[in-house]
Each structure stands twice: as structure tokens, then as C-alpha cells.
């Protein structure tokens, strides 16, 4: 399994997402997985990667939380958690996509 965490400099939530991702990997028994961190630095990179905001998680090259209506670009991303929005997926949401 290949896991990448994409973010832009200044994103207030990518470190929270990283912490939750690491916890999810441990709880899912996937401590063997190395997380690649990729900074998206320019609007052109965001466009080329179809980057839909920071933080973005890719599992084997696929965005398990993809919302096609989200804009492409250097922006903060939100995740639906029940009836609210948050800046990073929960540990439970991450475990579900890592199994």
C-alpha cells in the first residue's frame, strides 16, 4: 500500500491529518506503511495534480474522500464528519479506507 499526504505550505490542518493518519495506520495494523508527504507549491502543480485542497490523502494513488464538486487549487479542504465539517478526516474514517 502506498499512502501520500498532499498539502500546501500554511495549511493549518495537514499536521492534524498526519497525526490522525499515523494513529489510524497503527490501529489498522499497518505500521509497515510509509507515508509520503508531498507539498503542492503552485497553482499550476495543483491543477496538474487535480489537487482539491489541503490536506489530501491518496491511497494507492486514489483519493478515497474525493468530492468532484470541490474546486482544484491551493485551498483548505473540508471533510464531512456526521453533520459537520472539519479540516481533517477522523481516525475512524481513515481506518476505514486503510483496510
CORRADA-V24659 format. One line per field, one symbol per residue. ss: DSSP state (~ for helix, > for strand, _ for the rest). phi: phi as a letter, one per 20 degrees, with the letter a starting at -180 (. if undefined). A space follows every 10 residues. Layout:
BEGIN
ss = ???
phi = ???
END
This chain:
BEGIN
ss = __>>>>>___ ___~~~~~~~ ~~~~~~~___ ____>>>>>_ __~~~~~~~_ ___>_>>>>_ _>________ _____>__>> >__>>>____ ~~~~~~~~_
phi = .dccddbdgn ffdfffffgf fffffffemd fffeeedcee dcgffgffel fdodecdddl ndefdgcfef feqebfdcce cmdcdbebff gfffggeee
END
